[in-house]
Amino acid sequence: MASAHTEQTPLLEEKVDKITLARQVLTGVAPCLLLYAVGVLALMHFEGWDFLLSNYVMVQVVTTIGYGDFTVQSPGAKVFMAFYVLFVLVVLAFYFQMFVGTILDWESKILRKHLRSLEQMRYSRNDVADTQIIKDYGPANQALASAFMFLQVLLFGTVFFRYMEHCTCSYGPNVASTCKDDTFEHCVATGGYVKDWASAFYMSAITLTTIGFGDYQPRTVLGRLLGMIWMVLGVAATALFLSSFSSYLFEKTKKDKYCTVDTLDITDNVFDEMDMDKSGTLTRGEYLAFTLVKYGVCPKELMKEINEQYDRIDGAKANSVTREALRKHRRGNVEDFAASA
């Protein structure tokens, strides 16, 4: 018996769905946060680092940037970190990418929706559905949206670190004892770390691509605090940009190649090449074989071997294979194998 539905039913179902979603998020986030916290507490315990510095190093570990400006020195920390990166890093990286990827995907959908609304103007007179627009411009919109997000985080890093850390004495164990950063000139004169526009841009690009040479890193408290969020979001945005752009180029290359193949390409010489049985007509199989080779889906040599195998099965040259012909071919193969053994 079907359950009765009232005016409250949709609201109740929506409430249940939200509760289920909240449980799923909590189940997924809690283990990730716990594993991350274990790493932070271990660094604080073994190395004696403060909370901010331990988090800063842990973000480098999770994003695989690895500046190398702070490295573990105690034997206990080295043993712990070796096991940690081998067995825990994969789980942490997965959860971080999943969480950040959800945020980036949400922003990407908004940007792609805006791009589709602009492209709708082109099709307004032709009354073409949104599905056609997505088909024509979907990969390009994805590439543009991801490029926009990548440029955002790259620009933010360049501008932020240029102005906030134009010259600094650093913070933590690496601070220079003689450095004074009360003014820019005094900071430079006393051995402070300088970031000009080129250096800030260089550091941002090297960081976001996870190369992390380590010659430039965030130095101030604010730089490392915001840098942790910037690194996590930026690395994910960069990965999305590289993936989307390479997919767009690959699909565009394939699409251009496919569009060049047309029935106008089938000249008399090409027809003779397609007509493998020399019957003067093209069967569906012959046209299919030619198309697969033309599109590069199947190498010509492999297609030749397939046809030769078919000819061996079709001993009567009837251009058709029956069950009996297959059974006979299998028996012949078994007998040949037994004789050779």
C-alpha positions in Angstrom: 0.0 0.0 0.0 1.4 3.3 -1.0 2.1 5.8 1.8 -0.1 8.9 1.9 1.5 12.2 0.9 0.5 15.5 2.4 1.5 19.0 1.8 4.3 18.5 4.3 5.8 15.5 2.6 8.2 17.4 0.2 9.5 19.4 3.2 10.0 16.3 5.3 11.9 14.6 2.4 14.1 17.7 1.9 14.8 17.7 5.7 15.8 14.1 5.6 18.0 14.6 2.6 19.8 17.5 4.3 20.4 15.4 7.4 21.8 12.6 5.3 24.0 15.0 3.4 25.3 16.5 6.7 26.1 13.0 8.0 27.9 12.1 4.8 30.0 15.4 5.0 30.8 14.8 8.7 31.8 11.2 8.0 34.1 12.3 5.2 35.6 15.4 6.9 36.1 14.0 10.4 38.7 11.3 9.4 40.5 13.9 7.3 40.7 16.5 10.1 41.8 13.8 12.6 44.7 12.6 10.4 45.7 16.2 9.7 45.6 17.1 13.4 47.8 14.1 14.2 50.4 15.4 11.8 50.3 18.9 13.3 50.5 17.6 16.9 53.4 15.3 16.0 55.4 18.2 14.5 54.7 20.3 17.6 55.8 17.5 19.9 58.9 16.2 18.1 60.2 19.5 16.6 58.9 22.0 19.2 57.3 24.2 16.5 54.4 26.4 17.3 50.9 25.8 16.0 51.1 28.1 13.0 54.5 26.8 11.8 53.3 23.1 12.2 50.2 23.8 10.2 52.3 25.7 7.6 54.6 22.7 7.1 51.6 20.2 7.1 50.0 22.2 4.2 53.2 21.9 2.3 53.1 18.1 2.9 49.5 17.7 1.9 49.8 19.8 -1.3 53.2 18.2 -2.1 54.7 21.7 -2.6 57.6 21.1 -0.2 59.5 24.4 -0.1 62.1 22.9 2.2 62.3 26.0 4.3 61.5 23.9 7.4 62.5 20.3 7.6 62.2 17.8 10.5 65.5 17.2 12.3 64.8 14.9 15.3 65.0 11.1 14.8 61.4 10.7 16.1 60.0 13.2 13.7 61.9 11.6 10.7 60.5 8.2 11.5 57.0 9.5 12.1 57.0 11.6 8.9 58.3 8.7 6.8 55.4 6.5 7.9 53.0 9.4 7.7 53.6 10.3 4.1 53.5 6.7 3.0 50.3 5.6 4.6 48.3 8.8 5.4 49.2 11.3 2.8 47.2 9.5 0.1 44.1 9.7 2.2 44.6 13.3 3.2 45.4 14.4 -0.4 42.2 12.7 -1.6 40.0 14.4 0.9 41.6 17.8 0.4 41.2 17.5 -3.4 37.6 16.3 -3.1 36.7 19.2 -0.7 38.5 21.9 -2.7 37.4 20.4 -6.0 33.7 20.8 -4.9 34.2 24.5 -4.2 36.1 25.0 -7.5 33.5 23.0 -9.5 30.7 25.2 -8.0 32.5 28.4 -9.1 33.3 26.8 -12.5 29.6 26.0 -13.1 28.6 29.6 -12.4 31.2 30.9 -14.9 30.2 28.3 -17.6 26.6 29.2 -17.1 27.4 32.9 -17.7 29.4 32.0 -20.8 26.5 29.9 -22.2 24.2 32.9 -21.7 26.5 35.0 -23.8 26.7 32.3 -26.5 23.0 31.9 -26.5 22.9 35.2 -28.3 24.5 33.6 -31.3 21.8 30.9 -31.5 18.8 33.1 -30.7 17.7 33.4 -34.3 18.3 29.7 -35.1 16.3 28.5 -32.0 19.0 26.0 -31.0 18.7 24.3 -27.7 21.1 24.6 -24.8 22.3 21.1 -25.5 23.7 22.2 -28.8 25.5 25.1 -27.1 27.0 22.8 -24.5 28.1 20.4 -27.3 29.7 23.2 -29.3 31.2 25.2 -26.5 31.3 22.9 -23.4 35.0 22.0 -23.4 36.0 25.6 -24.3 33.9 27.0 -21.5 35.4 24.6 -19.1 38.9 25.6 -20.2 38.1 29.3 -19.9 36.4 28.9 -16.5 39.3 27.0 -15.1 41.8 29.4 -16.6 40.0 32.3 -15.0 40.1 30.6 -11.6 43.8 29.8 -12.1 44.6 33.4 -13.0 42.7 34.6 -9.9 44.9 32.6 -7.5 48.1 33.4 -9.5 47.3 37.2 -9.4 46.3 37.1 -5.7 49.6 35.4 -4.8 51.7 37.8 -6.9 50.0 41.0 -5.6 49.7 39.8 -2.0 53.3 38.7 -1.5 54.7 41.6 -3.4 53.0 44.1 -1.1 52.9 42.2 2.2 56.4 40.8 2.0 58.2 43.3 -0.1 61.0 43.0 2.5 60.7 41.0 5.7 62.9 39.6 8.3 61.0 36.3 8.3 59.3 34.6 11.2 60.4 31.6 13.2 63.8 29.8 13.3 65.0 31.3 10.1 64.8 34.9 11.2 68.0 36.9 10.9 69.1 38.3 14.3 70.4 41.5 12.8 67.5 42.2 10.5 65.2 45.2 11.1 62.1 45.7 9.0 60.8 49.0 10.3 61.3 50.5 6.8 62.0 48.9 3.4 65.4 50.5 3.1 66.5 49.5 6.6 65.2 45.9 6.0 67.2 45.6 2.8 70.3 47.1 4.4 70.1 44.6 7.4 69.7 41.5 5.3 66.0 41.1 4.9 64.2 38.9 2.4 63.1 40.9 -0.6 60.3 40.1 -3.0 59.9 42.4 -6.1 57.2 41.8 -8.7 59.2 39.3 -10.6 60.0 37.3 -7.5 56.4 37.3 -6.3 55.1 36.2 -9.7 57.9 33.5 -9.9 57.1 32.2 -6.4 53.4 32.1 -7.1 53.8 30.1 -10.3 56.4 27.7 -8.8 54.1 27.2 -5.8 50.9 26.6 -7.7 52.5 24.0 -9.9 53.8 22.2 -6.8 57.4 22.5 -8.0 58.3 24.4 -4.8 62.0 25.1 -5.4 62.2 26.7 -2.0 64.2 29.8 -2.9 61.1 31.9 -2.2 58.5 31.2 0.4 56.0 33.0 2.6 58.0 34.7 5.4 55.6 36.6 7.6 52.9 35.4 10.0 50.1 36.7 7.8 51.9 35.5 4.7 52.0 31.9 6.1 48.5 32.1 7.5 46.8 33.1 4.3 49.4 31.2 2.3 48.1 27.9 3.7 44.6 28.6 2.3 46.1 30.0 -0.9 48.3 26.9 -1.5 45.4 24.4 -1.0 43.0 26.3 -3.2 45.7 27.3 -5.7 47.1 23.8 -6.2 43.6 22.4 -6.9 42.8 25.3 -9.3 46.0 24.8 -11.2 45.4 21.0 -11.5 41.8 21.7 -12.8 43.2 24.3 -15.3 45.8 22.0 -16.7 43.4 19.1 -16.9 40.6 21.1 -18.6 42.9 22.9 -21.0 44.7 19.7 -22.1 41.3 18.0 -22.5 40.1 20.9 -24.6 43.1 20.8 -26.9 42.8 17.0 -27.3 39.1 17.2 -28.1 39.5 20.1 -30.4 42.3 18.2 -32.3 40.1 15.1 -32.6 37.1 17.1 -33.6 39.0 19.0 -36.3 40.4 15.7 -37.6 36.9 14.1 -37.7 35.4 17.0 -39.5 37.9 16.7 -42.3 36.7 13.2 -43.2 33.8 13.5 -45.6 32.2 11.4 -48.4 33.9 13.9 -50.8 37.2 12.4 -49.7 36.2 9.1 -51.2 37.7 9.3 -54.7 37.9 6.4 -57.2 41.3 5.4 -55.9 40.1 5.5 -52.3 36.9 3.5 -53.2 39.1 0.8 -54.7 41.1 0.7 -51.5 38.0 0.4 -49.4 36.5 -2.3 -51.7 38.6 -5.1 -50.2 36.7 -8.0 -51.9 36.7 -6.1 -55.3 33.0 -6.6 -55.7 32.4 -3.1 -57.0 30.3 -2.2 -53.9 31.0 -1.1 -50.4 29.6 -3.3 -47.6 28.9 -1.8 -44.2 32.0 -3.7 -42.9 34.2 -2.2 -45.5 33.0 1.3 -44.9 33.4 0.8 -41.1 36.9 -0.5 -41.5 38.0 2.4 -43.7 36.5 4.9 -41.3 38.2 3.4 -38.3 41.6 3.5 -40.0 40.9 7.0 -41.4 40.1 8.4 -37.9 43.2 6.7 -36.4 41.0 4.5 -34.1 42.5 1.4 -35.5 46.0 1.1 -37.2 46.0 0.0 -40.8 48.3 -3.0 -40.1 45.9 -4.2 -37.4 42.9 -3.9 -39.7 44.8 -5.9 -42.3 45.5 -8.7 -39.8 41.8 -8.7 -38.8 40.7 -9.0 -42.4 43.2 -11.8 -43.0 41.9 -13.7 -40.0 38.3 -13.3 -41.3 39.4 -14.7 -44.6 40.9 -17.7 -42.9 37.6 -18.3 -41.1 35.5 -17.7 -44.3 37.1 -20.5 -46.3 34.3 -20.5 -48.9 34.9 -16.8 -49.6 31.2 -16.1 -49.2 31.7 -12.9 -47.3 29.7 -14.4 -44.4 30.6 -16.6 -41.5 28.3 -19.2 -40.0 28.4 -20.9 -36.6 29.5 -24.1 -38.4 32.4 -22.2 -40.1 33.5 -20.9 -36.6 33.3 -24.4 -35.1 35.4 -25.8 -38.0 38.0 -23.1 -37.6 38.3 -23.7 -33.9 38.6 -27.5 -34.4 41.4 -26.8 -37.0 43.2 -24.6 -34.5 43.0 -27.2 -31.8 44.3 -30.0 -34.1 47.2 -27.8 -35.3 48.1 -27.1 -31.7 48.0 -30.7 -30.7 50.1 -31.7 -33.7 52.7 -29.1 -32.9 52.8 -30.2 -29.3 
